[in-house]
Amino acid sequence: MCGRGPNFVIADTKAQESALKSIMEELHIDEKQYAPELFMYHISKLKNKLIGADEYAEEATGMFPGLAAQVYQAYEQSLKQQNAVDFDDIIMLCVKLLKTHADILARYQEQFRYLFIDEYQDTNHAQYQFTRLLAKKHGNICVVGDSDQAIYGWRQADMSNILNFEKDYPKAVVFVLEENYRSTQNILHAANMVIRKNKVRKEKNLFTRNELGAKITVVATRNEMDEAEFVAKKIKQLSNSEGYALSDYAVLYRTNAQSRVIEEMFMKYGITYRITGGFK
């Protein structure tokens, strides 16, 4: 029904890159000018918007869009020949199937009568359409999310999905979870001041019954080395002046890659440490 047999395979990132490199070679596209990753990202973006290769080719104008349209069409043909799909296809083809086959849609609407979706602010257009189709009959859908925590726009996440939820489902009941049980009030006060400046959002006021807590200190450093050195020196200073043990400290970072420079600085200053949830 979707141009694939029942024993289809899923092309991972490595397989996608390999296919795109071959296609670029056939089309005489210089990798030094256009990296395969660029086409991969562009195709993924289009699929997340449910825009197929032929549809895109009809509207593509300009140098890069014209090349991207050729690559996209050749890439789709390559996937079909190998009876393969990529990760974006898994949702895109499901949406196509449900939209074009009423009997299949009815079957899965009955099978999945209740839907629950977490981090709804990070859903993209394809995911939105997929859940809308499944929830259309019974309307039993519950989502959890926060428009102030939308950080995946670069992955095509569409924050309007959560902002328009009550328009999509007029019978929805909204529970605003404003009480925080982990942070001090000073932290929440700072958070409120920051998120209040977001131009498009659902209004809320974070609060806690916890103590006021220490004031927040913001330190601006030139680079990651200065940042890590500040942390190491601060630990040394507090340990000497306040008598804290090293087990009293925790360093939180956003991604595992950030730990390297911190570890190097700790070794330089003779600070023993333990990595939790990662590798040295």
N, C-alpha and C positions, 0 to 999 in steps of 0.2 A: 504493500500500500504506500510505502514511503520510498520506494526504489531500493529497498534492501531485503535480503533474504533473512530467514529466521536465525541463521547462525552467524550473524554479523559480528564484527570485532570492533573494539573501541581504539581509535588511534590516539596514543599519548602524545605529549609534547615533542618528544624525539621523533616520532613517526611523522608528525605534522611538519616539523622543520625539514626533514628529509624530503618529503613530498614537495614542499614549496621551493626548496633549492633546485630540485629537478625541473620543476615548472619554470622557474626563473631562467634556468639555463636554456630551456627550449625556446623561451620567448626573448632570449638575448637581453635579459635585464641584469645590469651590473650590480653585484652584491655590495660593492663599495659605495654605490650611490643609494641603493635601497636594500636595507638589511631584511632577511627573511622574517625576522621578528616583527618588523614593521607591518608587513602584509598579514602576518598571523594575528596581530593585535587588531588590525582594521577589519579583518574577516570576522573575528570574534565579536567585535562591536556591532557589526551589521547583524549577525545571527542573534545577538541578545536583543536587538530591536525587531527581530523577525523579518528581516529583509533578505530575501533569497538572492542567489547569484544573478539569475536572469532579470529579476526586478531591478537590481542595482545597476546592471549593465545598461538598462534603458534610460536611467536618469543620470549616470555618471558623466560629468564633463570636466575637462581640465586634464593636465598631464598625469598627476598621480592617480586621481580617481579612474582615469581611463585604463591605466596599467593595472590598478587594483581590480577592476572589473574583469579584465582578462585572466588575471591570476586566480581570482575567486571562482570563475567558471571552470577553469582547468582543474582547480583543486577539488571542486565538487565532483567533477567527472572522474578524477582519480579515486576519490573515496568510494564512489559507486562501483567502479571497476573492481575494487578490492573488497567489496561488500563490507565497508567500514563506515563508522561515524566518529566524529570527534565529540568532546564533552558538551559543546554548545548545541550540537545536533540532538542530543538526548532530550532536551526540553523543546527545542524548535520543532522537531519532527512530531513530537507528541502533540503539541499545540495544533499543528497542521492536521494531524490525524483526527483529533477531537472536533475540529471545526468542519471537517469535510465528511465525517461519518457519524451521523446522529445516533445510530445504534450502539456504536462503541462508546460514545459520550454518555449515553443513558446507562450503559452497563457500569462504567466507572463512577458515575454520579451515585449509583446505588451502593457500589462497593465501598466508596469513601464518602460516607454521609456526614462525617465530622472532620473538619480540618483544623489543625493547629500549626501556626507558623511563628517561629521565633526570629528576632532581629529583622522585623518586617521593613524597617527603614532601609535595609541593604538589599532589598529585592530589585531585580531589573524588570524591564518590560515583558520579556518572555516569561519569566516566573510569575509575574502579575497576571498575564493572560491565562496561563496554565491553571492557576488557582481560581481565577474568576470563572472559568469554564466548569471546573469541578464543583464549585460552591453554588453555581447559579440555580440549581433546582431546589435545594433544601435551605441554603443560606446559613448552614451551621458552620461558621468559620470564626475562629478565635486567633487573634494575632497579638504578639507582644513586641513592642519597639519603642524607639525614642528618636524623634526627629533631630534632637540636639546631639545625637551620637552617630549621625550619618557620615561615614568616612570613606565609603567605597564608590564615590562618584566616578573615579578613574576606572572602575570595573563595570561601569554602566548602571550602577545602582541608581534608582530613581526615587528620590525622597517624596515626590508627590504621591506615591503609592500609599504611604501612611497618612499623609496630610489629607488625602481625599477619601480615606477609608469609610468615614461616616456617610459620605455622598454615595459611595458604591453600595453600602449596606445600611440603608436608612434605619433599620430596626436595631442596629448595633448599640450596645450599652458600653460606655467608656468608663474605665476605672483609672484615675490618675494616681500613680504610686509615687507620692512625694516624700514620704518619710524614709530616711536613711538610717540604717542600724549599725553601720561600720565606721563612718567618718565623724570627725568633730564638727562643731558648728562653724568654726572659722574656715574649714575646707569647703563646706557647703556654701558658705557666704561667698567665697571667691568663685566657686563654680557658678552660682546664680548670676554674679556680675558678668562673667564671661559669656554664658549662653544667652543672657538677655540681649546681647548685641546681635544675635542671629536675626536676620531680617525675615526669614520664613520659618515659623515654628508654631508649636502648640504651647500655650502659656502654662507654666507651672512654677512652683516655688519649693525648692528642696529644703527640708528641715530635718532636725534630729533632736532626740531627747538627751543625747550625750552632752558631755561638758563642752565648754567653749574651745578649749584646746590651745596649743601653742600657735603663734602667728606663723604665717607662711613666709618663707624667705625665697626670693627669686634671685638667682645668680646668672648673669650673662657671661659666657666664656667665648673665646675666639674660635676654638675647635674642640674636637673630641678629646685630644690629649690634655688640654687645659681643664676640661670638664672632669676627666678622670683624676687628674692631680688634685683638683679642689676637693673631691670626695675623699681621696686618700689622706690629705692633710687634715681635713675636718675630723675624720675618724681618729687620727693620731692626737689631735688637739683635745677633743672631748674625752678620749681615754685618759690622757695625762691630767686634765684639769678636773674632770668629774668622776673619774675612776670607773668608767663603764668597761665591761668586758666585750671582747670582739663579738661574742654571741648576741649582744644587745643590738647589733646593727643589721640592717637589711638594705641592699641596693636593688632597686627595681629598674628594669629597662624594658623598652618597647619590643625590641627584636633581639634574637640570640647573637646576631653579629656585633652588637654593641658591647658584649661582655669582654671581647678580646683586649681592647685598650684598657679597660678597668682592671682586668686581671694582671696585665703587664705593669700597671702602676702600683697595684698592691704588692707585687713581687719586689718592685723597686724600693718600696717603703717598708718591706718586711712585715706585711699584713697577711696573716694566714686567712684563708677563705674557703668556702664550700659552695659549689654551684648546685642549685636545686632545679631539676627539670631540664638539664642541659648537659653539655660536655665541656671539660676544660680544653 
